[in-house]
Amino acid sequence: MVAYGTFVQARATERMQQAATWPYLAYDTSNYDADGARRTRLLLTNQGVGPALLAAVEIRYRGRAIRTPFDYLAACCGYRTGESIQLRTEPVSRVALRPGQELTFFELADVPANRRLLERAERGRWQLEVRACYCSIFRECWIIEGRQSVPSPTAACPANWIAYRER
């Protein structure tokens, strides 16, 4: 009986530790920053209480995989390779997000170099399908699909996704 009680206590302690470190990743998009400056942004935020170990992000535009921000700008907005623009990107695969940390992985500011693309990128962001797989420090993993989605548990992050990268 003592052994069973010890087992139950150990399992309860493990679950409390897991709950105290649960990451909760959310994808969102915006067209203005906190200061009111116009910017088309794509971002991931860890709204949980533990670190989110981001394994992979896959982005599709009109059903086609987008490998880089430049692929998105070419598909949605008429970007031409070598065209001079001001674009901010950050890595989204194999990174850890602290609780409350926001990762802006695409940002196109309203500056003269971007004006031709900005309106189209603003409209095109609603046609993006974004999914991300992330894990806790206890190797529990989840997948989100779309804006503010409820995470779905998964045994492991898929290896067959076409990973989005910053360059």
N, C-alpha and C positions, 0 to 999 in steps of 0.2 A: 504494500500500500504506500509506503514511504517513497519507493522508486517511482510509482505513478504520479504522486504529488510533485516530486522533483521534476519529472518530465513535463507536466502541465505548467509548472512555474517557469521552466526554461523556455518552453514554446511561447508563453505569454510575454516573457521578456524579449524574445526575438521579434515577435510581432510589434511590440512597442518601439523597438529600435528601428524597425523597418518603417513604421508610420512616422517616426520622428525625422526620417531622412528621405521622405517621399518627394521626388521631383514632380512637377506638373508643368509640362511644356505647352505653350500656346503660340500659334502663328497668327499674325495680324498684318494689316497693311494700312497705310495712312497717306494723306497728301499734304499735311502740314505738320511741322514739328511743334514742340511745346512753346516756342517763342513766336509762333505764328508765321514762320517762314515757309513758303511753299516748297514742298519736296515730295516726290513719290518714293515711298519707303516700303520695304518688305522686312519684317522682323520676327524673331522668335524670342519669347520671354519665358524664363523659368519662374512660374508663379507658385512653386512648391516650397517645401521647407528644407529640402536637401539638394545637393548638386545633381544636375542633369548631365549625364555623359552622352553627348550627341554623337550618334554613330553615323547616320546617313540622312541626307535630305534629297528628295526627288521632286522636281518641278516639271510640270507639263503646261504647255500653252496650246490651247485648242487641240488637246490630245497628243501632242508631240513633245517628247522629252527635250528639256532645255538644259544644256550642259554648263553654260556660263551666262553671266549677265549680258554679254555681247550677243549671244544667240537669241536671248529674249528680245533685246532691242532691235535686232535684225528682223525677227519674225513679226513683231507687233508694230514696229515704228519706222521701219525703213532705214535703220542704221547701216552705214557702209563701212566695211573694214578699213581701218586707218583714219576714219573721221575723228576729229578732235572734239572730245566731250569731257565733262567733269563728272566722274562716277565714283561713288564710294562703295566699297565692298569689304566683306570680312569672311574668313573661312567659316563654314558651317558643318563640316564633317570632322569627326575626331577631336572635338573640343568639349570642354566642361563649362557649364554655365552655373554660376553661384545662384543661390536663391535670390530672386528679385532682379537678377541680371538680364538685360535686354541686349540682343545681338541684332544689329541692323545689317543684314547681308546684301542689301541693295538699296542705294539711295541716289536719286537723280534730282539735283537741286535746280531751282529756277534761276539759272544764270544764262547769259547770252549764248554760250556755247551749246546749251542744252535745249533751247527754246523750240527748235524744230521737232525734237523728240518727246518733249515733256507732256504735251496734251495726249499724244497717242499712248505713251507709257501709263498715264493716269487712267485712261479707259481700259487698256490692256490688262492691268493688274487684276481686274475682276474676272478675267478669263483664265487666270492661273490656277492650277490644281497643285497644292503644296502638301506633301506628306513628309513626316519626319519620324525617325525611330531613335529612341533614347533609352538609357538604362540608369538605374540607381547604382549606388556604390555596392549594393548587395546583388548586383547582376540581374535584377528584375527589370524587364524591358517592356516598353509600350510603343505604340504607333499612334500618331495623330494624323488626321486627314482633314485639311481645310481650316477655316478660321474658327478659333475658340472651340475646337472639337473636344469631345470626351475621349481620353486616351483608351485604346484597346490593348489589353495585355498580349504579349507575344513571347514565345519561348526564346527567340533570338532575333536580332535585326536581319532583314532579308539581305542576302548577298547579291541578288540579281537586279537591284534597283540601278537605274542610270543616275549616278550621283551628280548633283549640282556642285560646282566649285566656283570659287571667286574669280578665276582667270581662265 
